[in-house]
Amino acid sequence: MENISNIDRIQMGQLIRFKAHMLDVATKTINIDIPARESDLEDLEQLLKEWDNRDYPEGPDIIWARQRIRSFSAIKHEDKKAIFIPPSGGSANISQDVFSVIKNRRTVRYWKKKSVPRDIIRRLIEAATYAPTAFNRMEWRFYVAETPPESMETGDASNPSMFAKAPVRIFVAADERLFFEKYSGSLDTGFALQNLILAAHALGLGTCLIYQGEFVDPELMEKYYNIPSYMKVYCAVTLGYPDEDPETPARMKVEEVTEFLGEVPNPDF
Ligand SMILES: Cc1cc2nc3c(=O)[nH]c(=O)nc-3n(C[C@H](O)[C@H](O)[C@H](O)COP(=O)(O)O)c2cc1C
């Protein structure tokens, strides 16, 4: 890890959450690269020590990060991973209240070997299409890849495994041929995806976003999925009926992420 003495509190918090996330996923992944994660563990310990030295406050996200050290250390060599199986029928009682849906949605990386009916997929995509888009362009396209039940595998929380075992993968792309702005495509697909994953949770389904962007080869997308190269694939989302009940990665406090600017005059932009 680079020298952390020059980074500020905001950057340090980001690094702590990132390293803790890597350990968290490792506790759910069977074939993890232990030396790489040991190095994340060392980094995280160093960062938390520096956090304490600087007397920074102990928010819920920092407490959560400290707990990841304990769970990773306890489980790293075990075959049995830290997956919390939901009680049967649990997803039937999900509150549809918007704040509950927002707070209770979790990234799900284990799904039952059960297909998702097309009419449900259509309902989720319809919810996505109600998201706002810059200039109302609605430039997104949703490419849905379904897995037959007999090919659904029991895997782990790594991205390749998730792609292989997810009942459904949806690639979300934006047609940017007519764009003059740089960021609308990523924002528009992001808003659409947020609608989609919240709607999925409200219907008892679980999702995991998998960033694509510059990681995907447009030529391969065209070859394998017939996605034209002008369609920029920003993200994929895997979808299915949850077979885990993940813990909530604790969030930062509102005061930590907010600056009320008060009654400041508007500059002439
Ligand atoms: C743009 C984006 C890309 C993500 N990519 C991945 C990914 O590649 N693999 C993964 O397991 N999770 C991925 N996630 C899920 C995050 O790890 C997850 O949202 C985060 O840990 C917080 O957990 P929560 O969604 O349960 O609140 C991604 C999330 C976002 C927003």
Ligand as a Chemical Component Dictionary entry (heavy atoms), coordinates in Angstrom:
data_LIG
# 
_chem_comp.id                   LIG 
_chem_comp.type                 NON-POLYMER 
_chem_comp.pdbx_formal_charge   0 
_chem_comp.three_letter_code    LIG 
# 
loop_
_chem_comp_atom.comp_id 
_chem_comp_atom.atom_id 
_chem_comp_atom.alt_atom_id 
_chem_comp_atom.type_symbol 
_chem_comp_atom.charge 
_chem_comp_atom.model_Cartn_x 
_chem_comp_atom.model_Cartn_y 
_chem_comp_atom.model_Cartn_z 
_chem_comp_atom.pdbx_ordinal 
LIG C1  C1  C 0 -20.989 0.205  -9.788 1  
LIG C2  C2  C 0 -20.968 -1.004 -8.882 2  
LIG C3  C3  C 0 -20.200 -2.097 -9.225 3  
LIG C4  C4  C 0 -20.167 -3.218 -8.415 4  
LIG N1  N1  N 0 -19.421 -4.274 -8.819 5  
LIG C5  C5  C 0 -19.403 -5.394 -8.061 6  
LIG C6  C6  C 0 -18.678 -6.523 -8.503 7  
LIG O1  O1  O 0 -18.014 -6.497 -9.535 8  
LIG N2  N2  N 0 -18.715 -7.638 -7.721 9  
LIG C7  C7  C 0 -19.424 -7.683 -6.551 10 
LIG O2  O2  O 0 -19.428 -8.725 -5.898 11 
LIG N3  N3  N 0 -20.140 -6.617 -6.120 12 
LIG C8  C8  C 0 -20.148 -5.480 -6.844 13 
LIG N4  N4  N 0 -20.884 -4.401 -6.430 14 
LIG C9  C9  C 0 -21.674 -4.466 -5.185 15 
LIG C10 C10 C 0 -20.987 -3.723 -4.027 16 
LIG O3  O3  O 0 -19.875 -4.472 -3.571 17 
LIG C11 C11 C 0 -22.016 -3.522 -2.889 18 
LIG O4  O4  O 0 -23.031 -2.678 -3.374 19 
LIG C12 C12 C 0 -21.398 -2.919 -1.650 20 
LIG O5  O5  O 0 -20.484 -3.802 -1.069 21 
LIG C13 C13 C 0 -22.467 -2.535 -0.599 22 
LIG O6  O6  O 0 -23.263 -3.656 -0.259 23 
LIG P1  P1  P 0 -24.860 -3.600 -0.403 24 
LIG O7  O7  O 0 -25.172 -3.443 -1.875 25 
LIG O8  O8  O 0 -25.365 -4.901 0.155  26 
LIG O9  O9  O 0 -25.362 -2.426 0.372  27 
LIG C14 C14 C 0 -20.919 -3.253 -7.210 28 
LIG C15 C15 C 0 -21.699 -2.135 -6.868 29 
LIG C16 C16 C 0 -21.724 -1.032 -7.689 30 
LIG C17 C17 C 0 -22.579 0.154  -7.298 31 
# 
loop_
_chem_comp_bond.comp_id 
_chem_comp_bond.atom_id_1 
_chem_comp_bond.atom_id_2 
_chem_comp_bond.value_order 
_chem_comp_bond.pdbx_ordinal 
LIG C1  C2  SING 1  
LIG C2  C3  SING 2  
LIG C2  C16 DOUB 3  
LIG C3  C4  DOUB 4  
LIG C4  N1  SING 5  
LIG C4  C14 SING 6  
LIG N1  C5  DOUB 7  
LIG C5  C6  SING 8  
LIG C5  C8  SING 9  
LIG C6  O1  DOUB 10 
LIG C6  N2  SING 11 
LIG N2  C7  SING 12 
LIG C7  O2  DOUB 13 
LIG C7  N3  SING 14 
LIG N3  C8  DOUB 15 
LIG C8  N4  SING 16 
LIG N4  C9  SING 17 
LIG N4  C14 SING 18 
LIG C9  C10 SING 19 
LIG C10 O3  SING 20 
LIG C10 C11 SING 21 
LIG C11 O4  SING 22 
LIG C11 C12 SING 23 
LIG C12 O5  SING 24 
LIG C12 C13 SING 25 
LIG C13 O6  SING 26 
LIG O6  P1  SING 27 
LIG P1  O7  DOUB 28 
LIG P1  O8  SING 29 
LIG P1  O9  SING 30 
LIG C14 C15 DOUB 31 
LIG C15 C16 SING 32 
LIG C16 C17 SING 33 
# 
